[in-house]
Amino acid sequence: MSTQWTQAKRAEKMNPSVIREILKVTDKPGIISFAGGLPSPQTFPIPEFAAACAKVLAEDGKSALQYAASEGFGPLREQVAASLPWKVDPNQVLITTGSQQGLDLLAKILIDENCPIVVETPTYLGALQAFTPMEPKVVSVKSDDQGIDIADLKAKGKGARFLYVLPNFQNPTGRTMTEARRAALSAACIEIGLPIVEDNPYGELWFDQAPPLPLTARNPEGCVYLGSFSKVLAPGLRLGFMVLPKTLFPKILQAKQAADLHTPSFNQRVASEVLKGNFLDRHVPMIRKLYKSQRDAMLTALAREMPVTPGNAEASVTWNTPDGGMFLWVRLPAGLNAVELLPKAVDKNVAFVPGSPFFADNADPRSLRLSFVTASVDQINIGMKALGDTIKEAMQPVQNLAKAA
């Protein structure tokens, strides 16, 4: 008799990352990919890491290569606390193996089967993947270019375990929540007793003006704050952090201990060494300058290559102008579907991510996400022309049907 493995019911809820699956396709030579949310390798401070690795191993190698405290490396926790724009006790900082682990830990501790949680429309796909195995009832609230619709939140958010939100240069849309909307959102959540999980991996990647104060700064005991070193140092470190209310910290720490004991201590010590001397104050402006130039190149190419019918958004490709981050959000003309368009685009050696997977429900099939940070200006120009040609060709049958009608 052969051995049979019986999977838990929650395993059925797990799905592969759509983005990771698309990245497999885009690995073939010649593809210009605007699909992945990968930072530009040009921004990785390799010389600084080489020096830090050597110093850590030379001065504290035995500790760096040993098991360590689950909470994280003390000096790194202190650096995180000092970097935030509100008063944070380092003892409230938990170092995680990427901010994605923070989402997983929160799901394990805060979500019961069929309990409601609230998300934006659309929202980060990785968060939906982390939450879904715990089998919550995911409730989408309306959102616009300023952020969450407050009236809809009040109508749907009472009794939910938490609201998950990315206020700065959101993944996937690139939008930033305004100060007025943040103030209203914070007040509304306090009014209805709704905790906030604030995810902020892109907040330092602003182009012209820093975003407003975080939601957590307005109500620290009612919020969990997630941050990441992936976008400002390097994603391969897998270093993130959580700032937790003191009442929640012990249980999240227990979940962390069960998950991986601790985040790699060598990585933490190396990152802490690199961060000394206000390194990010010198390094991040370079990232902002590069990403802004790439955003501007993509906006110019979109305006040049995309079919636009003045005064008729339904017959046009439309897009936003993000104030920072790594993404912009595109909507196709009526009658087109981004999932169906993708293989046609890949045939022309360009790739993007369809928007549908970023919706908890009622997905917009016409939406898609473009990342502008890993392609050169020349690649952006070539790729946008290929994407524009793909869209124009796909529009022909739709236009012919309209004429026939």
N, C-alpha and C positions, 0 to 999 in steps of 0.2 A: 504494500500500500504506500503510495507516494505521500510525501508531506504536503499538507494544505495550510496555507497562510490565510488567516481570516483578518481582514482589515476592519478597523473601527469605522463606525458610521461617519465620523467626521472626515475620514479620508476621502469619502466621496465628494465632499464639498471643496476639496483642494483642486485647483486647476493650474496648468502651466501658465507662466507669465506670457501674455501675448507679445510683449516687447521682446522678451528673450527669444521667443520663437521666430520673430521677425528678424532679429539680429543674426540668427543662423543663416537665413536667406541672404542677408546683406554681406555675409562674409566672402561671397564669391568675388573674384577680381573684377574691377571696373565699376562696381556699384558705388554711387554717391549716396550715403545714408544720412538722412535727417531724422532717423527713427530713434536711436538710442539716447538716453539722458546721461551720456558720459561726459565728464569734464574734459576740456582740451588737455592732452598730454603736454602741450607747450607750457602749461602753467605749473607743472610739477617741479618743486624746488629740489632737484636731484643733488646738486652739490651740497646743499645744507643737510640733506638726509645722510649723505655719505659721511660727512664730518660728524653728525650726531651719532650715527651708528658706531663709528670708531670710538668716540668719546664714551658712550654708554658702556660699551664692552670693556674698554680699558679701565674705566673708573669704578664701574658697578656691575660688571658682567655676571657675577654669581647671582645677584639679586634679580637682575633683568631676565635671566633665564630660568628662574625658579617660579613655583606657584606663588600666587599673590592674593591680596585681599579682594573679595568679590566687589566691594564698593568702587574700586579703582585706585590708581596711583595718586597718592595724596597731593603732590605738587600739581598734577594735571587737573585735579578737581578744584584746587584753589585757583588755577589759571582760568578755568571755565567760569567759576563764580565771579571772578574779578572782571571778566570781559562783558558781562551782561549789564544792561542799562537799568537794573533795579537791584536792590540789596538782596543778595543771595548768600545763604550760609553754605560753605563748601560741603557740609555734612548732608545737604539736600541734593547734591550732585551725584548721580550714578553713571559711571562710564559703561557704555554698552558696545557690543560688537556691531557697529554701524547703528544708525538711528532706526533701521528696519527692525533690529532686535527689540528696541523699545516698544514698537507697535505690537510685536508678538507678546511681550511680557504684559503689556496692558490688556491685551485680548484675554490672556489666561486668567488674569486677576479680576477684571472688571465685567466680563461678559458671561452671562448664563444663556442657555438655550432659549430662544424666542424672546429674549429681552430686547427692547428697542435701543438702537444707537442712531445718532443723527450725523449725516454727512452733507457736504456741499454738492451742488450739481454743476459740472461734473466734479470728481474728486480723484485723489491719487490712487492709481491701480494697486500699488503695493500695499496700501492700507487695507483696501478691500480684501486682498489676498490674506493678510494677517488676521483680519477679523472674521472672515467667513467660516473657517473651520470650527469656531466656537458657536456657530449657528445662531447668531443674533437676528433680529428683525431690523434690517437696515432701512432707515427712513431718509429719503432725500428731501432737502429743502431747496426752494427756489433760490437762484442766485443771479446776479447781474454783474455788470462790469465794475461795480463798486463793492461787491461782496455778497454776503448772505442777505436774503429778504427777511427782515426782522418780523414782520407780521406772520409770515409763513412759519418761521421758527417758533414763535409763541404758540401758534396753532398746533404744531406737530411735536414740539420738544418736551412738553411736560411729561415727567416720568421716565424719560430716557436715561440711560446710564451715563452717556456723555455725548458731546458734540465734537467731532473731529474736523479740524479746519487748518488750512494753509494760507495765512493772510498775505504772505509776501511772495510775489512772482510765482504764483501757484503752478504746480504741476497737476494738470496738463495745460492750463489756459494761459499762464503767464500773467494773469491779472493780479493786482494788489488792492487789498481792502483799504478804503479811505479812512482817515481819522474819524470822520463823523460816523461812519458805519461801525468802526471798532468800538467807539464809545457806546453807541446804541446796542451793539451786540453784547458787550460786557454787562451793561445794565439789564438787558433782557434775560441773560443767563442767570444773573443773581436773582432777578425777580421770580423766575420759575424754578430755581434750584437746580440748574443744569450745569454740571461740570464741563470744562473745556479741555480738550487735548489739542494743544497748539504745536504744529509741526513747522519748523523753520529752517530747512536745509539751505535755502537760497538767500536768506535775508541780507547777507553781506555783499551780494552781487548786484548792488544798485548802480545805475549809470550816472544819473545827474543829481539825485537827491535821495538821502537815506529814507527808508520807509518809516511810518509812524511807530510809536511805542508798541511793544508786543502786548497782546491781550493779557498775558500772564502777569505783566507788571502792574496791571490795574486790579487784579484780584488773585494774588499768588496762591492762596489756600484753596481757591476754586479751580485751579488750572494745573495741568501737567505740561511742561515745555520740553520739546524734543529738538536737539541740535545735532550737527554733524560736522566732522572735519573732512568729509569726502570732497566737498566742493571748493574748499579753500586751501587744502593741503594735497591729499591724494586719496582716492577711493580704495586703493589696494590695502591701506592700513586697516580698514574696517573699524574705524573709531567714530563713535557717536556718544551722545550723553543725554540724560534726562535730568530735569530739575523737578523734584517731586515734593508735594506737601509732606510735612513730617509724619502725618497720620498714615499716609499711603506708602512711605518709603520701606518699612520693614517687610511688607508682603511682596512688593516688587523685587526687593533684594532676595527674598527666598526663591522667587521664580527664576531670578538670574542665576542663583547658585545651582538650581536644578538643571538649568539649560546648558551652562558651560563652565561653571565654577567661577571663572573670571575672564575678562577680555585680555588678550595677550599682553603680558606685562612688558615685554621688550618693546612692542609697538607703542605702548603708552609712554614709556620712558623716552623713546626716541622722539616722539611727537612733542613731549614736554620740553625736551632740549631744544628742538627747532623753534618752538614758540617763544623762547626766552628773548629778552631785549625788544619786545614789541614787534616781532618779526612780521606779524600779519598786517600791521600798519604800513609796512613797506611793500609787502607782497601782494595783498589783495587789490590795491589800486591798479596794478599791472593786469590782473585778471579782468577787472571792470573795463579797462580801456580796450583790451582785446575783444571781449564779448560785445561791447557796444559797437565796435567797428563791424563785427560779424552780423549783429542784428541789423545795423543800418544797411549793410550790403544785401541782406535778405529782403528787407522792406523795399529797397529800390528794385530788386529783381522781381519781386511779386508784382509791383506796380507796372513793370514793363512787360511781364510775360503772361499774367493771368487774364482770362476773359472777364471784362467788366462792362456791364451795360449801365450807363449813367441813369440814376433815378430808379433802377430796377434791381434791388438786392437779390430777388429770387432768381434772376437770370445771370447773376454775377458770382464770382469768387470774392468772398469778403474775409478780412483778417483784422487782428488787433495790433496795437503797438505796445509791447511790454516795456515797463520802465526799468527792468533788470532781469536777472535770472538767465534761463537757458532756452526758453520755449516761447513760441507764439502759436495762436489758435486760428485755424482756417475753417471756413464753412463753404462747402461746394454749392453750385447752383441746384435749384430744384430738379428732382429726377435722378440725381447721381447719388451713389452710395460709396463711401470711402473704402469699405471692406472689398467691394467688387472692383474698385479702381486700383487697389494696391498691386495685384499681379500685373496689370497692364503697365503700371509705372515701373515695376521691377524689370519688365521686358525692355524698358527704355533706360535701364541702369540708374534708376533713382528710387529711393524708398522713404516712407514716412510711417507714422503710427496712426491707424484709424482711431477716431475718438470714442467709438461705442464702448470699449472695455472700461472706460473711465466713469461710466454712469452706473449707479447702483440699480436704476430702473429707468424706463422710458428714455432709452438712449437716442441720441441724435445721429442718425446714420450718415448725415452730410458733413459731420465734423471730422477734423484730423489735426494731429499735433506735429509741428515741425521743430526740431532742435537745430539751433544755428551755431553751436559753439565748437563742434569738432570738424567742421568743413572750412576749407580756405575760401577766400573771396572768389577765386576762379572756380572752385568746385560749386559754390553757391550759385554762381551765374549759370554754369552748365546744368546743374541739377534743377534749377527753377525753370529753365527753358524746357527741359525734358518733362517736368511735371506739368507745365502749362500746355505743352503739346498733347500730353496724355488726357488732360481735362477737356481740351477743345475737341479732340477726337471722340471722347465719350459723350460730349454734348450733342454731337451731330444726330444720332438717332432720336434723342429727346426732342430736339428742335424740329426734326422731320415729322414726328408724331404730332407736335403742336400745330404745324402748318397744315397737316392733313385734316386735323380736327376743325 
